[in-house]
């Protein structure tokens, strides 16, 4: 076994080139076996084994900077940099992160869970190197899907202009999470299919060299001939016109060819693109057959490929997807828009049922938002299905292009709240705080999957401007689903448990937590009112005024940032109404980034628990509790 002797990149360099191929096989076996227990991003990592080996074999991390885009394809990098023994803790609480993390290793020089950032970071590091007189290499790894992101294109433009020494490794596996879409993806596909470009390029250049330079006219003609042939037969011309030297496409699973190409690219004193063709899921037949399914896998059986998912009620995402199909039958104005997440956002069924009304715009959250604005401006009902964490990238478009114009765009915000093992880069805990500060938008969150369906009907019937419903990445509660959907009056809350000693204003998944606390407090003689604060904006002002009249202490409970969140909104209301003397406790996500683990562990860490609520209510109503 070669793998057991690799603890750091220096160990890798002691091997011969011939030993790297069996080492690659051992790495794939290690990943398949370990991720069958922990789950994780299997297919992306199986596809970059040889590429990661080649980079660490040729170059010197951490002096040379390897900058992974997104970071979910960095498992092999982690294995080669001293973390192989921690893979049993992958994505677990206090364990190995599923993405690159600077605090985890000196070899992790950049961290990200969102795509299209590596080129900008690489440019910054290259400039910093040059200004400080350094000579280290800066190597950015980016996928073909991430290359469609606007930020990546902005960075390419800047890098090509500056002409600093920087290597871009384009990992082209024809996939991001879902199959790639767009003109740039089609361009890369044409490059992949052209197997004769190297020979054609060499022949053209050889021919031109033989033309005698006997006058300026002939020389210019030769240059024009060269240019015209280049456009006809040389792929990568788009990169070259941006100022890059282009190498490839090269087989990303041929280690010796990879080595030679990377060596040649390293000799260029300027920006280069090394276009590497890889197969997502390579080496594990189930992942090769369905790399979309195996992009991020739960625990599974190795032989059969069966995912070991828990059985229970449908996830909120599934309820959203099926309900959207139901509503689309009734209203032809509905169109669905997603930034490269049709499967994850529950839109696969909708795409099959209404292919002409489904738009996957690729990794382009900003474009998706303004695209929706354009659709709404012409009378359609766009549903922007997006993860909360990715919606952050479209903040200005939401403010400037949608809310300012008061356009009737619906935001279906998935993964709202904690997302467990994906961790701090993917938690959806900030959208309440930044959405509720924007004029014109309505923001809702359901207490269960049935209420989500009614909120979707509410959004469909609403014609006054932008409206959003947010829902978590968990299974529903298993409640019956009403066949007839009815709109909920905007800005109305619901009392789900009566009580006169205190009130808990809870949002979404926090309602079961509030009910648990109320049940425990009732045994102590404290009767707590639990309110389903389903409208985050606008709030139920009449109910807030009534609570003040009753002089009832209030606890707000939300799975979102406490700073600027729902609880802050309650405090702001009482302040603006000059209602003083209220006893209020805000419970939410504190002011730091919560790391990966299970959702239960994350709740316990930040205090989103019944025990915390009980403690706070006892502190607010000590005299009443003692009288009881």
Secondary structure as UniProt FT lines:
FT   HELIX           3..5
FT   HELIX           9..13
FT   HELIX           17..38
FT   HELIX           42..46
FT   TURN            47..48
FT   HELIX           49..58
FT   TURN            61..63
FT   STRAND          65..68
FT   TURN            72..73
FT   HELIX           75..78
FT   HELIX           79..83
FT   HELIX           84..89
FT   TURN            90..91
FT   TURN            93..94
FT   TURN            102..104
FT   TURN            106..107
FT   HELIX           118..131
FT   TURN            132..133
FT   STRAND          138..143
FT   TURN            144..145
FT   HELIX           146..148
FT   HELIX           150..162
FT   STRAND          166..172
FT   HELIX           183..193
FT   TURN            195..196
FT   HELIX           197..210
FT   HELIX           216..233
FT   TURN            235..236
FT   HELIX           237..241
FT   TURN            242..243
FT   STRAND          245..251
FT   TURN            252..253
FT   HELIX           255..266
FT   STRAND          271..277
FT   TURN            280..283
FT   HELIX           285..289
FT   TURN            291..294
FT   TURN            302..304
FT   HELIX           316..330
FT   TURN            332..333
FT   STRAND          334..338
FT   TURN            342..346
FT   HELIX           348..353
FT   HELIX           355..357
FT   STRAND          358..360
FT   HELIX           365..377
FT   TURN            378..379
FT   STRAND          381..387
FT   HELIX           388..391
FT   HELIX           392..394
FT   HELIX           395..397
FT   HELIX           398..403
FT   TURN            404..406
FT   STRAND          410..414
FT   HELIX           420..425
FT   HELIX           431..435
FT   TURN            436..437
FT   TURN            439..440
FT   STRAND          442..445
FT   HELIX           449..461
FT   STRAND          467..470
FT   TURN            490..491
FT   STRAND          494..497
FT   STRAND          502..506
FT   TURN            508..509
FT   HELIX           510..522
FT   TURN            523..525
FT   STRAND          528..532
FT   STRAND          535..537
FT   HELIX           541..550
FT   STRAND          553..561
FT   TURN            563..564
FT   HELIX           566..576
FT   TURN            577..578
FT   STRAND          584..589
FT   HELIX           599..606
FT   HELIX           610..620
FT   HELIX           622..627
//
